[in-house]
């Protein structure tokens, strides 16, 4: 089973946009963002569309077309990003109802629901406590000094 990297890519996008915004308020293009993430601009545009729907970025058309953060990086939590991506539950129960004649099949859903709800609550609390600004600050402080952006 492969891991989902959408939250990582979206966080990278927003942290990079926050870094660029420190130098210039101008919108940035998906091509420039894609160069940092090292992926196709189409992937970036799809992700930016979800982030825009979530109120985290804004698009600008015309001569100075591109994208900008819709609010400051310290006002965007990773939970905001997670919610904008519509990630949903991390774990799911059986796709079809297990045998009710089996004692495990009868009770496993309720048992695992409690476990999964607890995991989901923990993930949400952790994501809510971390901002894009904190990610950017930690990222920049963990690197040797180089040209950034």
Residue frames as qw, qx, qy, qz and C-alpha x, y, z in Angstrom:
[[0.000, 0.890, 0.455, 0.000, 0.00, 0.00, 0.00],
 [0.444, 0.322, -0.023, 0.836, 1.53, 3.33, -1.00],
 [0.200, -0.544, -0.437, 0.688, 1.35, 6.41, 1.18],
 [0.222, 0.862, 0.397, 0.225, -0.61, 9.49, 0.16],
 [0.513, -0.130, -0.055, 0.847, 1.70, 12.48, -0.33],
 [0.070, 0.747, 0.414, 0.515, -0.96, 15.14, -1.07],
 [0.435, -0.882, -0.156, 0.092, -0.62, 16.77, 2.36],
 [0.645, -0.382, 0.216, 0.626, 3.16, 16.90, 1.96],
 [0.385, 0.352, 0.438, 0.732, 2.93, 18.43, -1.51],
 [0.122, -0.854, -0.373, -0.342, 0.31, 20.98, -0.39],
 [0.551, -0.778, -0.045, 0.300, 2.40, 21.93, 2.65],
 [0.600, -0.105, 0.314, 0.729, 5.47, 22.32, 0.42],
 [0.208, 0.627, 0.446, 0.604, 3.49, 24.57, -1.92],
 [0.294, -0.905, -0.260, -0.165, 2.24, 26.80, 0.90],
 [0.637, -0.613, 0.077, 0.461, 5.61, 27.00, 2.68],
 [0.530, 0.111, 0.368, 0.756, 7.34, 27.92, -0.58],
 [0.046, 0.756, 0.405, 0.512, 4.68, 30.55, -1.30],
 [0.473, -0.861, -0.154, 0.109, 5.19, 31.98, 2.20],
 [0.647, -0.338, 0.206, 0.652, 8.94, 32.19, 1.61],
 [0.352, 0.377, 0.427, 0.743, 8.49, 33.98, -1.73],
 [0.163, -0.859, -0.400, -0.275, 5.91, 36.34, -0.18],
 [0.561, -0.660, -0.086, 0.492, 8.59, 37.55, 2.25],
 [0.421, -0.201, 0.346, 0.814, 10.40, 39.08, -0.74],
 [0.146, 0.001, -0.428, -0.892, 7.55, 40.03, -3.03],
 [0.480, 0.247, 0.563, -0.625, 3.78, 40.31, -2.76],
 [0.486, 0.354, -0.474, -0.643, 3.38, 39.37, -6.44],
 [0.928, 0.035, 0.218, -0.301, 1.50, 36.19, -7.32],
 [0.218, -0.459, 0.822, 0.257, 3.57, 33.14, -8.26],
 [0.688, 0.269, -0.425, -0.523, 2.90, 30.80, -11.15],
 [0.949, -0.153, 0.217, -0.171, 2.25, 27.09, -10.90],
 [0.800, 0.483, -0.255, 0.249, 5.35, 26.57, -13.07],
 [0.096, 0.666, -0.522, 0.524, 7.57, 28.26, -10.46],
 [0.690, -0.400, 0.421, -0.433, 5.96, 26.28, -7.65],
 [0.984, 0.160, -0.007, -0.081, 6.33, 23.05, -9.65],
 [0.544, 0.610, -0.470, 0.334, 10.08, 23.67, -9.99],
 [0.233, -0.548, 0.607, -0.526, 10.43, 23.68, -6.19],
 [0.819, -0.123, 0.402, -0.390, 8.21, 20.64, -5.64],
 [0.032, -0.376, 0.856, 0.353, 9.83, 18.91, -8.66],
 [0.417, 0.353, 0.833, -0.087, 6.55, 17.81, -10.17],
 [0.186, 0.418, 0.615, 0.642, 4.30, 18.63, -13.09],
 [0.115, -0.042, 0.124, -0.985, 2.54, 22.03, -12.96],
 [0.560, -0.286, -0.533, -0.566, -0.77, 20.21, -13.55],
 [0.594, -0.328, -0.678, 0.284, -0.36, 18.49, -10.17],
 [0.213, -0.138, -0.323, 0.912, 0.32, 21.88, -8.60],
 [0.301, -0.150, -0.238, -0.911, -2.72, 23.49, -10.26],
 [0.612, -0.357, -0.658, -0.256, -5.00, 20.67, -9.06],
 [0.518, -0.334, -0.575, 0.539, -3.71, 21.07, -5.51],
 [0.068, -0.042, -0.105, 0.991, -3.95, 24.87, -5.68],
 [0.415, -0.315, -0.484, -0.703, -7.57, 24.51, -6.80],
 [0.630, -0.456, -0.627, 0.057, -8.39, 22.53, -3.66],
 [0.422, -0.256, -0.362, 0.791, -6.44, 25.00, -1.49],
 [0.096, -0.153, -0.165, -0.970, -8.35, 27.88, -3.11],
 [0.547, -0.438, -0.565, -0.435, -11.68, 26.20, -2.40],
 [0.647, -0.433, -0.522, 0.347, -10.49, 25.85, 1.20],
 [0.125, -0.979, -0.105, -0.126, -9.76, 29.61, 1.35],
 [0.725, -0.506, 0.149, 0.444, -5.99, 29.18, 1.74],
 [0.369, -0.168, 0.418, 0.813, -4.81, 30.63, -1.60],
 [0.416, 0.746, 0.253, -0.454, -6.18, 33.04, -4.18],
 [0.611, 0.216, 0.507, 0.568, -5.69, 33.05, -7.93],
 [0.089, 0.741, -0.016, -0.666, -5.08, 36.17, -9.98],
 [0.670, 0.484, 0.487, 0.282, -5.69, 36.51, -13.70],
 [0.247, 0.968, 0.028, -0.029, -4.35, 38.95, -16.22],
 [0.408, 0.787, -0.396, 0.238, -0.92, 40.50, -16.64],
 [0.043, -0.519, 0.742, -0.421, 0.39, 39.45, -13.22],
 [0.863, -0.161, -0.269, -0.395, -1.41, 36.08, -13.13],
 [0.406, 0.263, -0.809, 0.334, -0.61, 33.52, -10.50],
 [0.674, -0.520, -0.521, -0.058, -1.34, 32.47, -6.94],
 [0.036, 0.516, -0.459, 0.722, -0.94, 34.06, -3.52],
 [0.226, -0.237, -0.845, 0.423, -1.64, 33.00, 0.03],
 [0.257, -0.670, -0.469, -0.514, -5.13, 34.12, 1.05],
 [0.544, -0.826, -0.003, -0.148, -4.00, 34.62, 4.66],
 [0.012, -0.782, 0.606, -0.149, -0.73, 34.80, 6.52],
 [0.624, 0.225, -0.747, 0.040, 1.33, 31.64, 6.90],
 [0.057, 0.115, -0.783, 0.609, 0.98, 31.78, 10.68],
 [0.570, 0.090, 0.291, -0.763, -2.82, 31.70, 10.29],
 [0.801, 0.231, -0.409, -0.370, -2.82, 28.49, 8.21],
 [0.587, -0.408, 0.676, -0.180, -2.60, 25.26, 10.18],
 [0.069, 0.216, -0.921, -0.316, -1.81, 21.89, 8.71],
 [0.291, 0.381, 0.832, -0.279, -5.34, 20.91, 9.73],
 [0.393, 0.678, 0.066, -0.617, -6.62, 23.68, 7.43],
 [0.227, 0.491, -0.707, -0.456, -4.54, 22.17, 4.64],
 [0.122, 0.026, 0.991, -0.038, -5.70, 18.63, 5.45],
 [0.369, 0.531, 0.613, -0.454, -9.34, 19.74, 5.44],
 [0.360, 0.663, -0.207, -0.623, -8.92, 21.65, 2.15],
 [0.160, 0.353, -0.856, -0.341, -7.56, 18.51, 0.52],
 [0.825, -0.057, -0.011, -0.563, -10.65, 16.60, 1.67],
 [0.196, 0.405, -0.891, 0.062, -8.44, 13.76, 2.84],
 [0.814, -0.250, -0.285, -0.441, -11.15, 12.13, 4.91],
 [0.819, -0.494, 0.263, -0.129, -10.62, 9.27, 7.34],
 [0.027, 0.649, -0.754, -0.098, -7.21, 7.60, 7.50],
 [0.083, -0.067, 0.994, -0.026, -8.66, 4.14, 8.13],
 [0.631, -0.016, -0.217, -0.745, -11.88, 2.52, 6.97],
 [0.654, -0.089, 0.684, -0.310, -13.89, -0.47, 8.04],
 [0.452, 0.112, 0.840, 0.279, -14.72, -3.39, 5.77],
 [0.192, 0.103, -0.409, -0.886, -16.14, -2.39, 2.38],
 [0.629, -0.260, -0.530, -0.505, -18.93, -4.92, 2.93],
 [0.620, -0.527, 0.301, -0.497, -20.49, -6.02, 6.21],
 [0.126, 0.330, -0.930, 0.098, -18.67, -8.98, 7.76],
 [0.536, -0.253, -0.778, -0.208, -20.53, -12.14, 8.66],
 [0.442, -0.513, 0.232, -0.699, -22.84, -11.49, 11.60],
 [0.947, -0.195, -0.219, -0.133, -22.79, -15.23, 12.37],
 [0.718, 0.186, -0.391, 0.545, -19.09, -14.87, 13.30],
 [0.481, -0.767, -0.293, 0.306, -18.30, -13.44, 16.76],
 [0.436, -0.297, 0.178, 0.831, -15.36, -11.45, 15.31],
 [0.121, 0.361, 0.554, 0.740, -17.37, -10.26, 12.31],
 [0.277, -0.769, -0.562, -0.126, -20.19, -9.15, 14.60],
 [0.447, -0.834, -0.183, 0.266, -18.06, -6.98, 16.88],
 [0.650, -0.074, 0.151, 0.741, -14.93, -5.89, 15.06],
 [0.190, 0.665, 0.321, 0.647, -16.52, -2.83, 13.44],
 [0.397, -0.883, -0.155, -0.196, -17.47, -1.18, 16.73],
 [0.761, -0.496, 0.067, 0.413, -14.13, -2.01, 18.31],
 [0.585, 0.117, 0.267, 0.757, -12.04, -0.67, 15.43],
 [0.042, 0.820, 0.320, 0.473, -14.27, 2.42, 15.09],
 [0.509, -0.855, -0.047, 0.092, -13.20, 3.49, 18.60],
 [0.706, -0.291, 0.261, 0.591, -9.53, 2.92, 17.78],
 [0.435, 0.421, 0.402, 0.687, -9.75, 4.74, 14.45],
 [0.132, -0.913, -0.268, -0.278, -11.65, 7.68, 15.97],
 [0.607, -0.727, 0.066, 0.313, -8.92, 8.02, 18.59],
 [0.629, -0.026, 0.359, 0.689, -6.21, 8.01, 15.91],
 [0.225, 0.681, 0.412, 0.563, -8.13, 10.58, 13.86],
 [0.335, -0.927, -0.167, -0.033, -8.53, 12.86, 16.90],
 [0.660, -0.530, 0.195, 0.495, -4.79, 12.67, 17.62],
 [0.523, 0.248, 0.423, 0.697, -3.86, 13.43, 14.03],
 [0.041, 0.829, 0.369, 0.418, -6.22, 16.41, 13.91],
 [0.475, -0.862, -0.051, 0.169, -4.86, 17.84, 17.19],
 [0.649, -0.305, 0.309, 0.625, -1.28, 17.55, 15.95],
 [0.385, 0.450, 0.463, 0.659, -2.10, 19.12, 12.58],
 [0.134, -0.910, -0.327, -0.216, -4.03, 21.96, 14.24],
 [0.555, -0.765, 0.039, 0.324, -1.01, 22.80, 16.42],
 [0.557, -0.204, 0.417, 0.689, 1.36, 23.27, 13.45],
 [0.355, 0.835, 0.124, -0.401, 1.25, 26.27, 11.09],
 [0.751, 0.584, 0.074, 0.300, 2.74, 26.78, 7.66],
 [0.041, 0.904, -0.315, 0.287, 4.95, 29.47, 9.20],
 [0.661, -0.552, 0.502, -0.083, 6.27, 26.95, 11.75],
 [0.908, 0.207, 0.313, 0.184, 6.97, 24.43, 8.97],
 [0.510, 0.794, -0.071, 0.323, 8.82, 27.09, 6.96],
 [0.237, -0.851, 0.404, -0.239, 10.84, 28.25, 9.98],
 [0.799, -0.342, 0.495, 0.007, 11.80, 24.71, 10.95],
 [0.851, 0.431, 0.216, 0.209, 12.63, 23.83, 7.34],
 [0.359, 0.856, -0.184, 0.323, 14.89, 26.84, 6.85],
 [0.369, -0.772, 0.468, -0.222, 16.64, 26.39, 10.21],
 [0.876, -0.191, 0.442, 0.019, 17.42, 22.73, 9.49],
 [0.790, 0.548, 0.098, 0.258, 19.39, 23.47, 6.32],
 [0.572, -0.234, 0.087, 0.781, 22.92, 24.67, 5.80],
 [0.120, 0.765, 0.089, -0.627, 22.93, 28.33, 4.85],
 [0.390, 0.143, 0.669, 0.616, 22.29, 28.61, 1.07],
 [0.265, 0.034, -0.252, -0.930, 20.35, 30.68, -1.39],
 [0.273, 0.294, 0.856, -0.326, 16.72, 29.89, -0.60],
 [0.498, 0.601, 0.275, -0.561, 13.70, 29.82, -2.90]]
